[in-house]
Amino acid sequence: MTKLPLLILHGWSGKSEHLKPLSDFLKKSGFDVVDIWLADYISMNDEITIQDLGQAMGNALKANKIPETPHSFDVIVHSTGGLVIRQYLYHYFSDKVDKCPVKRLVMLAPANFGSPLAHIGKSMIGRLRLGWDWDHLLQTGTKVLEALELGSPISWRMAEQDLFNSSYQIFKSADLFTTILIGTDAYSGLGAVIHENGSDGTVRVSTANLNASYLKLIFKLPSGFEVIEHPSYYDPIAFGVIYDKNHSSITRPDLDKNFADLLIKSLSLENANEYKKHLDALSQISIETFAKGLKDKKRTNRYHQYQHVVTRVRDQFGEGIPDYFLEFFQEKGDKKETVMQKVQSEILEKVRPFSRDNSYRSFLFDITDMQTEILDQGKRIDMSICASALSDRISYHDPQEHLTVASSQANTLLRPNTTLFVDIELPRLQSEKVFQFKKA
């Protein structure tokens, strides 16, 4: 068992005292650590960014003389703390991964790719409900919440930094033993009213998981397109969906012996072989969680498996295209458009544009329903895109081609409980009025 210092980081709007029961549990269970440090960081002031928090974490470590030599401490994070630790590691170790000071990283319900509730915190309702503190009067942490919005450019940038970056391969099992644990149960009482299936009441299962994929779709002139799957630069990351846990109860191992044992195991990994067994064990736990949940007829839909898809649409110059439409259908052999109706009514459950840039959007697909209602019926889902012209002078290419995104023969992009980033390039066109020559 580890003898390293252990750092515990809270989430947005949280305080260190909220995770005191977790700290007390580790102490009482005989967990052999040098020190347990409970972090406190500002998340409710509008000017604070995730980048600020990552850099400030390093400053606080130095101020408290906590060693930052290779594999010198372990970390547990909750919710937004996942973004903070990722930003800290990138800020200080982007050019020296081999010097990573974290040996074991346990993420409890991390909002790695956002939360469906982030936009509520930014709203006036959120400010009136949560902004009653002299230190942040009517502020709820706008910059942090923008990072937490579904489909945010910041979450995209962070994925490009630490998951799809050949020069910064931080999530390699030889360098960092990472474990992600999340539930898929609802809060009780009023919190159950706003519960979203496929989430723990605050964070989606699919947005917690760091095992993401990245696809580039480039449309050509005069026709055709190219599909490029961006390579990932991480080893499979241990990920487990725990039965009967919500965003709050996931931090209370003292109330569940099986979960307590799992947490201690996650903080005791010593080598790559142990990590591989741990990864497989969590995968099996997830399978059992969904199987058990589907048998509970009162909350079956909570245990459907979902995929979070984020699109970014730009022209050939890298400028965002905010006004576009993605259509999902079966191009041939479906005269009654049953596939389109199924997608719109059952499979595509949520679409949300990023508040400050509509060229970024998030989609939530029910993969359980997609499998039973589409793929098992021998049907497929195709996708097309079109974008509104800016004027009679500037417009966008209108592709006539469609892309098959799911079929029983080719469904490699369907990865339940994960996030897929889709970077789309659509050529921008200029009319003849924009540039003309006349004889002198």
N, C-alpha and C positions, 0 to 999 in steps of 0.2 A: 504494500500500500504506500502511496506517495508520502514523502516528507517535504514536499514543496509548499511554498505559500500558495494560498487559494484566494483569488479575487472574485467577488460577486457583484455583477452590474445589473441594476434595475432597468426598467423600460421608461417610455415617455410618461410624463406626469407622475412618475413614481419617486420614492425616496428609499434610502437604505433601510429604514425601519420596516418597510413592506416585506423585505426578504430576511428579516431577523429570524423568523421561524425556520427558514432553510439553514441559516448559519447555525442556529442552536441545535438543529437535528444533526448536522455533521459533527459538531463538537460532542454531543451526547452519544453518538454512535461509535465513538472511539476513532473517528477518522484522523489519521496521524499526519497532521499538517503542521508546519512551522507556525504560520499565522493565517487567520482568515480575515481578509480585508473587505469590508462592505463599502462599495463606491457610492458617492453622492455626486451627481452632475446636474447642471441646469438644463432643463429641456422645455421649459414653459415660457421662455423669453423669446420674442419674435426674431431677434437679430442673430441668435445662436444657430449655427449650422452643424451638420454631421461632421464636416471637416474640422470645425472648431473643436468638437468633442473628441475626435480622434487625436488631434494634436495635444489638447489639454490633458488627455489621459496620460500621455507620455510625460508631460510636465509634472503631473501629480505623482507618478511612480518615482520620478527622480527626487521630488521633494520629500517623499516618505522613505527614501533610500531602499526601495524595493528592487532587488537585482533584476537586470534585464539581459543577463548573459544567456546563451542558448539553453532552452528548456529549463528556465529557472523558476517558472510559476505555472499554475493551472488557473483556468477561468471558467466560471459559470455565468451565463448571461440570460436575461429574460427579455423577450419582446424586442424593443428598439435597441437594447444592449447588443444585439447581434450586429447591427450596422455600426455601432460605436467601435466594437473590437475589430471588425474588419477594416474600418477606416484607420484605426490606430496602427494595425499591422502594416497596411499599405503605406501610410505616411512615413513610418520609421524604418521599414524593412523591405521596401520595394526593390532595392538594389542589393539586398543581402539576405535572401530567404534562409540561407543556412544558419543565420544568426537569430532566427525566430525564438523569442523568449518563452513562448507558450508551448507547453508539452501536451496538455490535454485541454480541449475546449468543449464544454457542454453548453449547447444552446437549447433553452427551454422556450418553446413557442416563439422562435425568433421571427421578426417581421422582415426577413431578408429581401423580399420583393414586394413589400407593402402590406397594408391592411385596408379592408373595405370601410373601416370606420374613420380613417384619417381625415377625410373631407368634412366629417361632422365636427371634429375638433377645431377646424379652421373657420367654421361658420359662426354667425353671430350667436346662434343658440349655444354653440360650444364655448364661445367667449363668455357669455353670460353665466353659463353653468360652472365653468372651470377657471375663469379668470379673476376670481376674488381673492387676490393676494397682493399686498402692497409691493412685493418684489416684481410682480408681473400683472399689474392691474389691467384687466380685459385683454391680456395676452395669453396665448395658448401654445406658443412655439411654432410660429408659421413656417419657418425654414425647415425645422425638423419634420413637421407634418407634411410639407411638400415632398420631402424625401420618402415619407411613408405612404404617399398616395400610390394607388395602383397604377402601374404604367409610367411612373415618374422617370424623367431623364436621369436623375441621380441614381436610382436603382439600376438602370441600364448601364450607366458609367461604371458603377461599382462592379457589376458582373463582368464588364470588359476588363476591369483592372485585375480581378483576382480569380476568375474562372476561365476566361478566354484570352489570356495574356501569356504568350510563350516565355517571356522574360521574368514572370513573377508567378511561379507555380507554388503558391503557399499551401494549398490543400492537397499535399502529398502525404500519404500515411507515414512515410519515413521522417517527415518533418513535424507533423502536427496530427494528433489523434482527435478528430472532430466527431462529436455525437450530437445529432439533432433529435429532440423529443417533442412531440406535440399531441394534444388530444383532438377529438372531433365531437365534443359534447357541448351542449348549450349551457349558458348561465341559467340559474333559476330565477323566478319572479319576473320583474320588468325586463331584465336583460334578455330573456327568452323571446320577447316580442320582436326584437331586431336581429335575431339570430339568422345567420346565413349558412345554408347547408354546405358541407365541405370545409367548415371552419371550426375553431374552438370558441367562438363567440366574439373574437377580436381579430385573429389572424387565420388566413386560409392555410389548410394543410399544404396546398400546392405552392404557396408563396413562402412558406417556411423552409422548404426543401431546397438545398443548394445544388442538387444534382440537375442543373438546368441545361438546356440546349439552345443553340443559336443558328438561325437559318437566314441566308441572304437570297432574296428573290429580285432579280434584275430583269426588267422588261426592255426589249430591244426595239429599235426602229429598223425597218418598217414593221417588223413582226417578230414574234418569238420571245422566249425568256430563258434565263439561266437560273438554276437553283444550286446554291452552294451551301453545304453544311459546314459551318465554322468549326474548326477543331476545338475541343475543350482541353484544358491543361490542368486537370485535377484527377486524382484517383476517386473511385466511388466513395461517397461520404456516408457514414453510418446514419441511418434515418429510421426512426420508429414512430408509428402512430399508436398511441396508448388508449386503450378503451376506458370510457367513462371519466375522461379528464377534460376540463375546460381551461381557458387561458389563465385563470387564477389558481385552480387546484393543482395544476402542473408544478407549482412551486412548493407544494406541501408533501414531500415524501414521508414526513412523519405520520401521515394519515393512511399510508398504504405500504405495507411491508414489501410486496412484490416490486412496486415502483421504487421504493427505497433501495432495494438490492440492485436494481438496474442502474440507478444513479451512481451508487458506489462503484459498481463494475465499470461504468463509463469513466470514472475518475481514477481508475486503478490500472488502466491498460499500460503495458510495458514494451510491447514489440509489435511488429507488423503482423505476425501470425495471430496473436491475440486479437488484434484489431479486425482482421479478416473474419474470425469466428464471431466477433461482436457484431460486425456488419450483417452477417448472415442471420444471426439470432434476432436482430431488430427487424430484418425483412420478414422473418417468420412471424414475429409479434404483430406486425402490420397486417399481414394476411389474416391472422386470427382475429384481429380487431374488426376488420371489415366484414368478415364472415359472421362473427357474433352479432354485430350491429344490424346486419341485414335480416337476421332472424327476429329482431325486435320490431314488430309491426307498427308500434306506436311512433317510432322514430327511424324508420327504414331509410328515408331520404338523407338523413344526416350522415349515413354511412355509405352513400354513393361516393365514387372516386371521381375527382375532377382534375382538369388540366387548365392551368392559367396561361393564357397566350397574350403576349404584349407585341403590338405592331408599332413600327415607326416608318412613316412613309415620307420619302424625300425625293427631290428631283436630282438630275445628274450633277448639279452644282452643290448638292448638300443642303439645299434649302427645304425646310419642312413644308409639307402639303397638308393643311389642316382640314380641308373639306373633301373628304373621300368616302367611298362606300364600298364595303366588302360584302359580297353576296355569296351565300352557301346553298348549294342545290346539287342535283344530279343532271348533268348536261344532256345526256341521251337516255332514252328508255324509261322516262318518267313523265309521261304526258300530264298526269294529274298533279304533278309537283308535290308528291307526298314527302319526299326527302326535305324539300325546303320547308314545308309545314312542320315536320317533325323537329327540324333544327330550330326553327323560330319559336315553337311552342314548348319544347321539352329539353332540348340539348344545349342550346346557347342560352344560359340562364342570366348572364349579366354582361353588359357592355358599358364601359366607362371611359370617356376621354380624360386625359390629364388636364387639370383646370387651367393651366397657364399656356398650354401648347397642345392643341387638338390633333397634331400630327402623331402624337403618342396616344395609344388607346389600349385598354385591357379587355380581354374577353374571358369568360368563364364557361368552359364546356363540361357538361356532365358526360364523362366517359363511360360510366355504367350504362346509361340510357343509349349512348351512341352505339355501344357494342350490341345491345339486345334489339334496339329498334332499327338500326341501319346495317351494321356489318353482318350480324347473324342472319339477316334477311337477304344477303347477297347484294345489297345496294352499296353505293359509295357516296362520298361528299366531295363535290368540286367547289372551287372558289374562283370568283372573278373580282376585278377591281375597276372602279372608275372614279374620276376626280372632276370636280366642277372647274370650269374655265374661270380665270381671274378677270378676263375682259375679252373683247373681240380681237385683242392683240396678243394676249398670252393665254394659252390653254395647255392641256396635258394629253399625252398619248392615250388613246382609248383602246386597250388591248382587246382583241377578239378571242384570244386564247383563254383557257381556263386551266387551273392547276388542281389535280386530284390530291386532296389532303388526307383522305381516309378511305380505305377500301379493305376488303378481306384479303386481297392480294398484296397490298402495299400500305401498311399502317405503322411504319417505323417511326413516324413523328408523334404517334399516340403514346404518351408516357404518363400514365396516371400519377397524380400527386406531385407533379413537377411543373416548372415554368418553361415555356418556349418563347424565345425572343425571335421575332420575324422582322428583318430589316428589308423594306421594299423600296426599290428605286423605280420611279415612273418618269419617263422623259418629259421635260418641259418643252413646249413648242412656241415658236414665234411666228406670227402671220407676216405676210409680205409687207404690211404697212410699217413694220418696225425698222426695216433697213432697205433702202432702195438706192440704185445708181441711175444717174441721168447723164446723157452725153453732154460734154462741156461745149 
